[in-house]
Every structure is written in structure tokens, then in C-alpha cells.
């Protein structure tokens, strides 16, 4: 039995070989939870104290989480940048070296080279003076002191092995970096112009104003997950004098490389460098400066902008001004407390590790996307809409991230939807995978359709008040569904051939558009579900003809089902298909964890021949979230379906860290065996998630993983583009979800809850299985799902009575499927 959730949090994390953060981090969190439990309070709880920012920062499972200082949806995220594989800048691997701290990062992205990392600052000790300072990346790298890393919402720190401590706190577009130097040492700093994580510098300038103690930087840099020919602009404004309390000593500029170039210009104040067209790694460059009086503490104030250096300076002046480090940190903590308190659990009776996992997940669910409103460039310059960077990517986030946001944060959700619609206004299609303010690679088509549909079906009554024009929203959806971009690698779909053949054909002649013609099976499945989202919004708007049209298109997922394919004794799998109707059969095992013979790539590479994106046919054959009931029939009925689903898990085809697998643990609901879903979700959580740095089963994917875990712990799972949430079995005895905009609070109480159920397998005789569900005192029509409009939208009480009887069914209808008269009306 896996029972670690009932152990003390400290015992789980401290002493593991890969736990680089200070043991004090876990000790502090454990003490905060214990104090909250001892107080027996349900109010005035500091939820920020339960957050562990280091979950997912490991180098074994590659969670790629940024533990840096940020405010909710902040454009700025301060953390240190390390050598090795570290897409978020930070990595807990103690064998890697730090080469600075920088203000721009993403969290939970899998770009191998990393994203952002611009304007890095590295504190230095240069005993022999200016000319001997180690300015280049490799020369200045240093190990950190063991167990010195610390972070909590709004704060990050780390101490280098030369005893220099680096700290940071932030606002949305600015922040403060604080450095503590050993006594008697002269503080030096190197500040980068050309270095960023993916080494993508394409030209820029740096200016030092020694009289006013200010350095301004601006440059062009490349995408971390998009075409190499695309570039974005970024600007920084560093104030060096801390309102006159610090005094510069030396200052100048430098350039360097890995092969001997190490040139410094004492007293020089300007760099103007273009892109090096000969190729290779860009020359490194930046500023170098020091302070008088051997001060032991140095504070740098920095503003960031995507518009200009003037705006970067204005952002720092507006958001930081003369505020102290502690004042900014306190303000950031207050913003996080407001976010985290949207979901309040019974901390007293919840296992401590569940509390820590849940609030750490809620924290990461508000780290991204990055609110860059008023910081727009290119086609979005001077837009009047909200603007978010790092959507990166809609294929990852539509399944759980936005349905989670639906429950408690419609204002922020509306702002992001406004941003999606504005993408259609400016570019002709909604964004799919915006990274670094640039269009990124599409993965499954136009998954933004599912995101805006999720908003529309749940908040259409409030849309206008929230700033959303539903007619524009629908027009953006129709553009995605009907208009083929000339190049569909970065936005839109290959919809011309999709409409012609009713699926995306393999090896088709496409005379009107360009894109990587792979993933034909998974793109067909994703396109069909995106059509379902359009259908849902058409229903809300009363567009009867469109409802029928997109309903029929949403069934096109069936056109890539090949009933003749066998694998492991099971019949029928999704397969890619030629334009003449014949199937191109591939082994359903290809690109699965059990694929031991295939040498092909399984992602966006041109030699991905499996027909699926980052997945296998074994995994994607479960994918029709709007019509799973029909899949049950295709696979041979309830018994065969559940046996096959058991086989999928037991034989190792399931991938906890892969989005197409997200829905599969709850698939048993559709075969009217929800007790199996309860067991399977316990299995998934207990064997894939924990509170260690390796506590995620893979890339957090812009908090897709965080919100998946959040749903599992709350005993829910969403059906995207609908108002439905499936009921599983909560890991906590009671929780309340607050929706401030709707002025509602919904409390879910689990009667007969036992902490002993937080284990896998669930011990015999322990209640965890749903006996009945009541909503505001009225029995629910099903034990398997609820509707947002009947529950979290109106508020009140939901009671889930659990029992040890594990053979229960839905006690009413199974979750709805479109072809079985489901989703028949808009709410």
C-alpha cells in the first residue's frame, strides 16, 4: 500500500538525494500546517504558508517549474539561471552551476533550451579589480551552497558558494533584487545584454547613465517554441542607487565568448550590437559595475517592458517607486493569499501532504499565463484588449486549467478569453501556442476553441459585463473552424482537407496551404472536439443550423476508427488514413511507453509516422470527451470497455504526465462503474504525485498538471466545453470554492470521510465510494456528475456520502455523451 500522504511531510522530503532546496522550506510548511491544525480554525488561515514552490523543479521527472518570485499571472518571475537542462532557469540539480538571476521566465514549459532568461545579473567578487572580473557565462558560473535555496509566494533566494546571497521579490512588471556580500568585500555585478536561455540574441543596445545610476537595455530575441525567424523585443531598466543610499564606483561594458574573447571597457557607457549573421552562439555582452564603501548589502530595482526602455523605467517607478523590499514582498503575499483563499479546505482533518499538494497546485495554477497587458508589440501594439503572453500551449491547458479557473475566477478567465479573441481580430485566427510574444507551434489544431467555448457555455449571461462580445467570440470560433491559414504550423487548422474528406488524410495533396503533414490521427480527433466546442457556443446563441452542422462534424472522430486492428487481444483502434479511404495501419503500441522497437520521433518532427502527437493509438483511442458513451459501444460494451481500460493502465500504456491520458482514469464512469474511477484516481495520485522536487510525473505544462492534480484532490473532473464536472471521491473531508464575481460560495462536505482512504489500494472497509449526492438538500440525479449551473454557479451545499461499498453505479444517468442525447440544451 502506498500510504505516504499520511506520513509527516518533513519525513517524506528531507534527506532525499535530490532535494536541493533548504530543509527549512519543508520544515516551515509542515510547521504551518501543524499550527493550523492545532488552532482548529476555519478562518484567518495563511494559505501562502502551505505552498511549496519547489515541487516540480527536479532533474529526474523534469517538471520544469519556476520557483521564482512572482505575483499572480505576473509578467516578471525572478529566479536564478543554471547550466544544464533548465527551461525555467532554475533546476534543483546540485551538480549544476548558477550564472545569474534574471526577471523573465516561464513556468512548466518543456522547451529544451529554455525560455526568456533575459537581463541576467550575476554578483561577483573581483579581488584584483575591474579587469579581472569573470564576465562571461562559463567563467562566472558558481555552485550554490548546499540546502540554501528558499522560496515562498512572492519571494526567492539562493546563496552561492562564495557566500553571496541573492534575493528577489516582484510586482507584475518590476521587482527588487537584493544581494548580501561577505563582510569586507567589494560588490561587483555583471549585467547581460546578449545572454538569454536559448542564446537567441538578434541585436540590441545597452546604456549606462552613471550620474543617475541607471542602466537601460533593449534587444531582439528569438522564440523558445516557434519559428527561428521570429523575434520579439524586450527592455529592462535597472536602477542602481537605491534612492541615493548606494554609490557607484567603477562602471563599463564588456564583450566575450567561449574562445578567448574577454574585452572590457572601463568608463564606456554604450553598446550597440547587431545580430551576428555568420551564425553560432551570439557574442556575450553587457555592463560591469561596482560599488564604493564595500557595502555588504546592495539593492537593484528593475522594471521590464516589451515596449520600450522608457516604459520599463516607468513600470519600475510606478510599481516599486521608493518601496522597500519588505513592502513589495508583503504586497505580493497579499495578492497570493487572495488567490489561494478562493478554495478553502478543512485543513484540520486533511492529511498534511494533501494540503501541501493542493495549495502548491493552486499556486502554480496562477503563475501563468503572463499578464502583459499594455506591453504589446507587433500586430498587438496599442491594442485595447487584455494581452497575455506564454499561453504555451492551448493543447495543454484546455483540458483542466480553464475548467478549473471556471469554478472561481471568471474575471481573469474573461481577460484571457478577450486576449484569444483579439488574436483573431489581429491575425485572423485565435492563438494556439503563444510563446515569447510570438506564435508558437500548434500541436492539435486550434485548441483555443475549446477554451473560449468553456467560457461561453458557463458565463454567457455575464459575458457582456465581463467585457466579452459573444458575437466576436463566435466569429473567432468559426474562423478557426472554416478558414484555412496559408501556413497552419502556428495557428488555425488544415481545415480545407479536413472538410473535404471528413478527416485529416495522410499523404494528401494540399495545394492551398502549408504545414507539417504528420499527426493525422490525433489532429482529426482534436479537430472533432474543437468542432464540438463551436457547436456548444452555437447552441448558446440559438444558431440552430450551426448546431446541427458542427454536431455532425464533431462525430468525424469516428472516421479514423479502424475496427480491424488488434493489439494485446483488443479490437479497434484509431489509425491515420489515406485520402482514398484506406487505413495506414501502424502498431497501436508505437510511441507508447511500451514501444521498444520504433526509432521514429513522436512529437512535431517530420519523421513522426505514428499518426499521433506525443502519444500512441493505445492512448488516443480513448479520446472523444464529448461522446465517450459511443466509444464504449465501439469497443464492445461496458464489460469489454472496462477490461480494456484496466489493461491500458495495468500494462503501462497510461502516461500520467501526458495530456491525452488525463481523462482516462475517469473513463469508467461512462461504463457505469464509477467505483473503478475512484480506485484508479487514487492509483494515479499516489504513484505519480508527491511533495518532493520530483513530485510531478513530467512537465507541469503551464499548470495543466497542477490543475489535474487539483481536480483529483477535490474529487472532480471536468468535461471541457461543457458545464459538467464528474464526481469521483475527494481527498479532503470538506472544501469551499468561492466565486467573488458571482458572489457565491459552494461547500462540498464528504460525510463518512476517512483519512485512511488516502492510499492505494484503498484498505478494505474504509469509506471512499460514493453512496449518494445531494445538492442543497435535494438528491442529485446522478452520483457521477453535476452541472456547474446547479452547483458552483449558484452556491450552497453539496454533500457526498461515501461508503466502503465499492460496487456502486451512477444511481442514475451516466455522464452525458452527445450522440446519446447529451448536451441537448444550453444552460
N, C-alpha and C positions, 0 to 999 in steps of 0.2 A: 504493500500500500504506500502510495506517495502521500505523506502527511505533513510536509514541511510547512504548510500555511499555519499550522497550529503551534509550531515552534517559535521561539523568540526570534525577532527579526535580526538581532545582533548575532545570534549564533549561526544564522544562515550565511551571513555575508562576510563577517570578519575572519581573516585568516586564509581566505582563498588565494590561490597563487596569482590570480589576475585582477585582484581588487586594488587598483591603483589609488582611488580616492582615499582620503584620510578616514581611518576607522571612526573618527569623531562624527563624520557625516551620518553613518548608520546609528551610532550611539545617540546622537541628538534626535534623530527621527524616532527611534524606539522610545526614548525618554518622553518625547512629546505625546506619543500615542498612549503610553502608560499613564501619563499625567491626566490626559483627557478621560481615560477610562476610570481612573481613581476619583476624578471630580464628579463623575456621574451626571455630567451636564449634557444638555442637548442644544444649548445656545452658547454664544460667545466663545466659539472654538476657533483657534487659529489653524485653518486648513493648510496654509502655506508650510507649516511645520511638518506636515506629513509627506511632503514632496521630496522624492529622490531624483534630482536631475541627471544622475549618472547611470540610471538604468538605460541600457542600450548603447553604452559608449565603449563596449568591449571590442576586442580584436579577434574573437572566435566566431561569434554569430553575426558580426557586422551590423549592429543596429543603426549605426551612423547618426546617432542622436547628438545634437549640440547642447551641452550643459551650460552654455554661456548666459551672461546677464542679458535679460530681455524683458520688455513689458508684453502684455498680451498682443499678439499679432504685430509685434514691433518690427520695424524695418531694420533696426540695429540689434545685433546679437554678439556681444563681446565674448570671445574666448581665445585661448592660445591655439596656435597652429603648430602641428607636429609633422615630423618626417613620416614616411611610410604611407600606408593606406589610411587616409583620414579625410573623407569627403566633407565632414562637418568642421574640419580644422582640428578639433580635439579627438584624442584617442586615449584609452586608459592603458595601453600597452607601455609598460615601464622601460622597454628596450628602445623606444623612440625618443627623439630629442625635440625640444621646443625651439622654434626660431623666431617667436614673437607673439604678440597679441594684437588682434585686429577686430574691427567693429562690424564687419559684414559677413554673415554666414547663413546657410540654410540648415534645417534640421531634418534628419531622416530621409536623405536622398542618397541614391546609390551611384552617383557619378564617380567613376574610378579616380579621376584627377582632383575631384573636389569642386566646390562652387564658392565663388567670391574669395574671401581672404585678402581683400584689398587693404591698403593703407596700414600695413603691419608696423608695429613699434616693438623694438627689442631693446631692453635696458642693458647697458654694458658696463663693465669695469675695464678701463684702459689705463693701467698704472703708468705707462710710458707716454701717454698723451694722445692727442687727436690723430696723428698719422698712423698710430699703431692699432687703432680700433678695428675690430673684426666686423666689417660691414656686410659682407656677402652672406647668403643663406647658409652655405656649408661651413663657413668659417665661424659664424656666430652661434651655431647650434649648441644647446646645452641640455643635459639631463635635468629633470626635476628632482627635487628632494623626495625621498620615499614618503608616501602617505601624506603629502602636503596639499593635494587638490581638494578644494572645497567649493560648494555651490549650494544655493537655495534660490527660490524665486526672486529675481532682481539682483542677484549677487553672484560673482565668480571670483575665485582666487587660486593662485598656484605659486609655489616658491621654487626658484631654480636652485641648482646645486651649488651656486656661488652665493647663496643666501639672499638674493634679491627676490622680494615678494611682489607679485603683480596682482592687483585687484581691479574690478570693474563693476560699474552699475550703469543703468541706462534709462533713457526715455524712448519715445517712438523713433526719433531721428537723430538722437545725440546721446552722449554719455560722458562719464568721467572714468579715467584710468588713474589708479593710484599706485605708486611704487615706493617700496621701502628698501633702502640700501644699507649695507653694513656700515657701522659707525666708522667715520674717518675716511670713507671712500668718496671719490669724485663721481657724481652721476653723469653718465653719457647715455645717449639714445640714438639709435638709427631708426629712421622712418622711411618706409619704402614708397617709391613711385611706381616702379615697373613690376614688382613681385605680386602675384596673386596665386591662389592654389593651383589652377590649371595652367599657369605660365602662359597666359593669353594676351599679354600687353600688346596693344597696337598703336601706341603713341600717346603722349601727354606732356603735361608741364607741371613743374613744382616751383613755388616761390617762397622765399624766406623773407619776412619783414622783421628784422631784428629789433627795431625800435619799439614796435607794438607787440613783439613776442608772438608772432602768428606765422604759421606755415599753411599755405593753401596748395592743394593738389587737385588735378583733374586729368582724366585719361579715358581712353577707349580700351575695352577688354572684351574677351570672347565668351560665347555661351559654354556652359558646362554640359548641356544636354540638347544640342541643336546644331544646325549647320555651322561649320567653321568660318564661313564667310560673313556671318552675322556678328555685329559688335554692339555693345551698349556703352554708355558713358556713365562715369561715377566721379564724385567730387568729395573732398574732405577739407575741413578747416580745423586745424589744431591750434588751440591757444595754450601757450607755454608758460605764462607768468602767474597763473592762479590769482588773478585780480591784484597783481602787483606784489605778491608776497614771495615770488621767486625771481631770480635774476640770471639771465643767460651769461655764460662765459664764452665758449667758443661755438662757432656755427659754420656750416659749409655744406657742400654737396659731394656726392661720390658716384662712381660707376664701377661695375665689376662683373666678372664672370667666373666660371669654374676652372679656367685655364690660365690664370695668372694676372688677368686684368684686375687691378685694385687701385684705382685712382681717386684721390681726394682733393677737394679744392677748399682750403680754409678761407673763410670770408666770402666765398662766392655764394650767390643767393638765387640762382636761376638755373633750371633745367628745362630744355625744350627738345624732347626726343620723339622721333617718328618710329613707325614700325620698321623693323629690320627685315627687308624684303628677301634677303638671302636665305631666310628660314632659320631653323634651330631654335634653341631656347632664347628668349629675349634677354638682352643685356640687363643686368640688375642695376638699379639706380635709386637714389633717394637723398635724404638730408641726414646730417650728422650734427649733433649739438650737445652741449654740456652745461652744467650749472655751477655757479660760484658757491663758496662757503661750505662746500662738502655737506650740503643738506642731506639729511637722512630720509626725508620724505619728499617726493615730487608728485604733483598732480597735473595731469593733462586733461583739458576739456576738448572734446571733439564733436563737431557736427558733420553729418553726412547728407548728401543730396544726390539725386540723379538728374538735376537740372543745371546747377552752376556752383562755383565756389562761393559766390555771394550768398546763394541760398543756403549752402552748407553752414556758413558763418551765422546767418540769420537763424537757422534752426538751433544752433548751439546757444545763441543769445536768448532766443525765445523759450526754449525748453529747459535750459540749465541756468543761464544767467549767472548770478553770484551764489547760487545754492551750493551747499556743502555736499560732500559725498554721502553723508548720512541722511540728509534731507531727500536727495534723489532716490536713495535706496528705500527709504521709508515710503515714499510716494509709489514706487514700483510695487512694493509689497502690498500696499492697499489695493492697487489695481488687480493683483493676483488674488487677493482674498475675495474680492467681489466676484471674480470669475469662478473660483473654486467653490464658493458657497452656493452656487446655483444648484449643486447636488449635495445634500447633507445626509449622511448615513448615521446609523446608530453605532457610533464609534465604540461605545461601552461594550457591546455584545458581539462585535465583529472581530474575527481574528486579525491581529495586528498587521500581518502581511497583506491581507486583503485591503485593509485601509491604505497601506502604503502604495500598493499597486494601483488602486483606483485613483487616488489623488495625484499620483505621478502621471497616470494616463490622462487625467483631466488637464493637467498642466501642459503636457505635450500637445494636447488637442487644441490649445490656444497659442501655441508658439508660431504656427504657420496657418495660412499663407501670410505673407508680409504686407502690412498695410502701407503702401507707398503713395497714398492719395496726396495730391499736389506735388508729386515728384515724378511727373510723367515726361516722356521723351518720345521721339519718333512720331508715329501716327497718333499717339495718345497725348501729345504735347497740348497742354492747356485744356484738357477735357474737363467738363463739369461733372463727370461721373466719378464715383469712387474708383480707385485703382489699387489692385493687389498684384504684387509680384510673387513669384515662387508658387504658382498653382501646381506645378511639378509633382504629380500629373493627375488629371481628372480621372483617368482609368483606375488610379489607385484609390481616390478619395470618394467616389460617388457611392460606393457600397456601404460604408459605415460612417465616414467622417461627417457628411452633411445630414444624414438621418439623425445622427447624434446631436448635431447643432440644432436641428429642428425642434428638439424637445425643450430647449432652454434659451436659445439665443437668436430669435428671429431678426433682431436689428442687424447684428453682424452678418447673418445669413443674407439678408436683403442687400447689404452693401456689396457682398461678394457676387451676388446674382446681378446687380447693377453693373459690376465690372465685366461679367460674362457677356451681358447684352451689349455693352459698349464695345466689346471686341467685335461683335457682328457689325455694329454701326461703322467702325473704323476700318475693318479689314474684310468684311463680307461673310465671315464665319466666326463663331464663338471660339475662344482659346481652348486648346486641349491640354497643352503641357508647357505653359509659360515658365521659362527659367531665365534668370538674369535679364528680365525685362524684354525677352526675345521669345519668339515662337520656338517651342521645343518639339521633339519627335512625338508623333501620335503613336499610340500603342494598339488601341482597339477601335479607332474611329473617332466619333465626336461624343465622348462620354460626358462632356459638359451638358448635353441634352438631358441626361438623367439628373444632373444637379439642379438645373433650373426647373425641371419638372417636379422634383421633390419639393422645391419651394412653392411652386404654383398650386399644387394639389393640397398643400397643408395651410397655406397662408393667402389664398386668393382673395379672401374677404378683407384682408388688411393690406393687400399689395399696394394700393394707391397711397395709403397713409405711410407706408414704408418706403415710398419713392420708386416703386416698380410699376411700369406701364405694361400691363399684361398683353396688350396688342403687340408691342415691340418684342416682348418675350416670346410670343408665339411666332412672330415673323422670323426671329433668330433661329428658332427650332426648325421651322420649315426650310429656311436657307440651308441648314445643316443636312436636312433630310432630302432636299431636292436639287441643290445646286452643287455641281461637281467643281472643286477647285482645279485650276490647271496643274497644280502641284499639291498633292494631298499627303505628303510626308509630315507636314507641320500643322495642318488644320483641315477640318472637314473630312469627307469620306470619298472613297471611289464609288460614288453613288450611281454613276452612269451605267456601269456594267452590272451593278447590284440590281438596279431596276429592270435592266434588260433581261437578266437571267433568273431573277428572284433568289439569288445567292451570289457570293463573290467567287467567280470562277478562277481556277488555277490555269496558268499559262494562256490567259485570254489576250486577244488583240484589243488594246485600248488605244484608239487613235486620237483621243482628245485630252488625255491627262497623263501625268507622270507621278510615279510613286514606287516604293519598294513592293513589288508584287510577291509578297510572302504572306503567311498567316491567314490564308483564305478561309480556313475553317473557323478560327476564332473571330475573325472580322465579321463573318456572316452572323455568328451568334451575338456578337456585341452590337452590330448594326440593328438586328432584330429587336434587341432590348431597348436600344435608343429609340426605335420607332414606337415601342410601347410607351415611352415617356412622352413622345409627341401626341400619341393617342390620348393619354391621360389629360393633357392640357387642353386638347381639342374638346374633350368631354366637359371639362370645367367651363369652357367658353361657349358651349352649346353648338359646336360645329359638327353637326350630325354626319354629314358626308365624310368629313375628315376622320371622324371617329371610326367609321367603317373601313375607310381606306387604310389607315395606319394600324387598325386591328389586324387586318389581313396581312399587312407587311410584317407585323410582329410575329406572325406564325412562320415566317420564312426560315427560322432556325431549323425547322423540320427538314428543309431541303438539303441539309448536309448530314442527315442521319442515314447511315448505311446499315441496314438490318442484317446484312450478310457477313459482317465482320465479327470474328470471335477472338476473345482474349481471356485467358485463365478460365475458360469454360463458360464465359458470359457472352451473350449475343447482342449485337447492335452497338455501334459507336459512331460518334461524329467523325467525319472524314472530309478532306477537301475534294473538290470535284471539278472535272473539266467542263468547258462550256458546252460540249455535246451531251452532257448529262451523265457520262460515265464517271465513276469514282476513281480517284487516285489513291489507292489504298496504302496506308502506312501502318506500321505496327503501333497500336494504341499505347504501348509501353514507351515509345520514343519520347525523349525529353522529360521522362518521369524520373523520380529518384531511383527507380529500378532499371533504368536504361544503362546497361553495361557495355553495349556493343556499338552504339551510334557515336560517330565522331562529328556529327553536324552541330552547328550552333542552334540555339533555341530562342534567341531574342530577335533583335532587329537586323541581324546580319543577313547578307544576301544568300548564304547557303543554309538558311533555316528551311528545310524541306518538309518538316513535320506537318505544316498547315496550322500551327498554333503558336501563340505568343507566350513565351516563358512558361510553358505548360505542356501537358500531354493530352491526348484524346481521352485517356482514363479520367483526367481531371476536368476537362472542359465538357465532357459528355453529360455532366450534371447541370449544365448552365442554361437555364431558362427561368429566371427568377419569377417571371410573371405567369408562367404556365407549367410549373413543376408537376402539377397533377397529371398533365398529359405525358410528361416524361415517365411517371410511374407506369402508365399504361404501355408506353413504348418499350419499357424494359421488362414487361411481363406481369405487371400487377404488384400488389403490396408485398407479398412474400419474397418474390424474386428481387424486387427493388431494395428491400431492407437487407437481404442476404448479400446483394451486390455492394451495397453501401458499407456493410460490415467488412466485406473483403477489401474494399477500397482503403479503409483505414488499417485493417489488420495486416495487409500485405505491403504497406508502406508507400502507397501512391499519394496519400494525403500530404500536403505541404502547408504546415501552419503559417509559414511566412509568405505565402503566395496568394494573392487576391482571389483568383478563381476558386480556391479551396475554402474561402471564408464561409460560404453559406452551407457547405456540405454537412457539418456536424448537426445542423438543424433539419436536414432533409427528411429525417424520419417522421417529422410532423405530418408531411404530406401523405405518408402511408399509414396515418392514424396510429402511430406508435411513438408518441412524444416522450415516453419514459426513456426510450433509447437515445433521444436527443439530450436528455439530462445527463445520462451516463457519458455520452460522447463529449459533451462540452466540459464536463469535469476532467475527462481524459486530456482534452486539448489544453486546458488551462494548467493542470497540474504538471504536465510533462513538457510544456513549452514556454511558460512564463514564470518569472520569479523576480526578486528584488535585487539581484546582483547586476553587475555591469553587463553580464551576458544574459540578462533577463528577458530578452526578446528573441524570437526564433528567426530573426532576419531583420532586414531594413525596416525601419519604422514607417517609411513611405509617407512622409508628411502627415504623420499621426493616423494613417489608416490602421496600423497595428494597435496604436493606443486606443482608438475608439472601438475596434473589435474587442479588445480585452475589456473595455468599459462596459460594452453591452453584455458580454458574457458574465461579468461580475454582478450586474444588475438583473440578470435573468431575462434578458430581452434580445431580440434580433430583428433588424428592420427588413422590410421588402422595399427596396428603393423605388422612387417614382410613385409610391402609394402612401396611404395613411395608415398602413398596417404594421404592427410590431408583434412578432411571435413571442409567446411566453415560454420560458424554459424553467429555470429554478435559480433564484438569487443566491449569491454567496454571502449576503448580509441580511439580518433579520428585518431591517426597516430602512427605507430611504425616502427622501422627499426631493422632488425636482421642482425648482422654482422657475417660472417664466414671468419675468418682471414686465415685459411688454404686454402680455395678456392679463397680467395681474392675477395669476393663478399659481397654486401650489398643489402638487399631486403627491400624496403619500402612499407608498407601497409597503404593506405590512405582511410579513411571512409568518403566519401562525404555525406553531409547532417547529419552528426553525431550530436546527441543532448545528452547532459549530463543527460537530463531528462529521457532518455531511461534506465539509470542505476537504475532500480527499478523493483519491481514485485508486481502486474502486470504492464506491460508497459502501461503508460497512453494512452488513445485514441488520435490519431492524432500525436503521437510522432514517428519520423522515427527510425526504428531499424531493418527492414526486408529487405532482400537483393533483390534489383531490378535488378542489373546486376554486373558482374565482368569482368574486363579487366586485361590482363597480358601484360605489356609493350605495351599498346595501342591496343592490339588485344583482341576481346571478347573471354572470356573463353568458353569452350564447355559446361560447366555446372556451375550453380550457387551454386552447392552443394559440389564440391570438386576440389582440384587442385593436381597436381603432383609435387613432390619435384624437379624433373628434369627440369620442365618448369618454376619453380619459385625460390625457395630459393637456389637452386644449382647454377643457372646462374645469379641471382641477377636482379635488376631492380625495376620496379614499379608494384604494384598490386593495382588497385582501386576497392573498394567495394562501390557501390552506394546503400544507404539504403532509404527506403520509409516507410510511415505509413501503406501501404497496406499489411496486414498480411495473405493474402490467396495465396501467391505465391508458385510456384512449382520450380523444379530444372532448368526449362528453357532449358532442355537438358537431358542427361542421369543421372539417379540416381547413387549414388556411386556403384562401381563395386562389383559383387559377383562372386565367382569362377565358380559355376555351370551355370552361365548365361553369359559365355564367357568373364568373367572378368579376369584380371591379366594374359592376354594371351601372353604377351611378356615381356622380361626383358628390362630395360632401360639402 
